[in-house]
Amino acid sequence: MLCPACKIPLTTLVRYKVEVDICPQCRGVWLDRGELDKIIAHSIQHHEEQTAQSPANTSEQPLRPGERRHVYPPPEQRRRFMLERYFD
């Protein structure tokens, strides 16, 4: 299949049972019908697994009105971009 933008052959990657067509020149990403739904379903499942594994922190004091608490997890525990798992 040719890239709609560059008219050069696309490279096909298979990640998590999803075929993704990538243009090596313009780096465009092309999906067939239903592939985006598979990616979204996999992302939701992955997010649910991550939240089930992380312990709930109930010992903290509740926030007062207008107060914000910013706690950033270490890089290895941060939620990754949805498509980051599919592309290196």
RADATA-V12775 format. One record per residue. N is the residue number from 1. RES is the residue in one small letter. D_FIRST is the distance of its C-alpha to the first C-alpha in Angstrom with 1 decimal. Layout:
N/RES/D_FIRST ; N/RES/D_FIRST
This chain:
1/m/0.0 ; 2/l/3.8 ; 3/c/6.8 ; 4/p/9.0 ; 5/a/11.9 ; 6/c/11.5 ; 7/k/9.0 ; 8/i/8.2 ; 9/p/5.7 ; 10/l/6.0 ; 11/t/8.7 ; 12/t/9.5 ; 13/l/13.2 ; 14/v/15.5 ; 15/r/18.7 ; 16/y/21.3 ; 17/k/19.4 ; 18/v/16.6 ; 19/e/13.0 ; 20/v/12.0 ; 21/d/8.7 ; 22/i/10.4 ; 23/c/10.1 ; 24/p/12.7 ; 25/q/14.1 ; 26/c/14.8 ; 27/r/14.7 ; 28/g/13.1 ; 29/v/12.6 ; 30/w/10.4 ; 31/l/11.8 ; 32/d/11.5 ; 33/r/14.8 ; 34/g/17.7 ; 35/e/16.4 ; 36/l/18.5 ; 37/d/21.4 ; 38/k/21.1 ; 39/i/21.2 ; 40/i/24.2 ; 41/a/26.0 ; 42/h/25.7 ; 43/s/26.9 ; 44/i/29.8 ; 45/q/30.8 ; 46/h/30.7 ; 47/h/32.9 ; 48/e/35.3 ; 49/e/35.7 ; 50/q/36.4 ; 51/t/39.0 ; 52/a/40.6 ; 53/q/41.1 ; 54/s/42.6 ; 55/p/46.3 ; 56/a/47.7 ; 57/n/50.1 ; 58/t/53.0 ; 59/s/55.7 ; 60/e/54.8 ; 61/q/57.0 ; 62/p/55.5 ; 63/l/54.5 ; 64/r/57.0 ; 65/p/56.0 ; 66/g/54.2 ; 67/e/53.7 ; 68/r/50.3 ; 69/r/49.5 ; 70/h/46.5 ; 71/v/45.8 ; 72/y/42.7 ; 73/p/41.6 ; 74/p/41.1 ; 75/p/37.5 ; 76/e/36.8 ; 77/q/37.7 ; 78/r/35.9 ; 79/r/33.3 ; 80/r/30.0 ; 81/f/27.3 ; 82/m/25.4 ; 83/l/22.0 ; 84/e/23.8 ; 85/r/23.8 ; 86/y/20.0 ; 87/f/19.6 ; 88/d/21.9
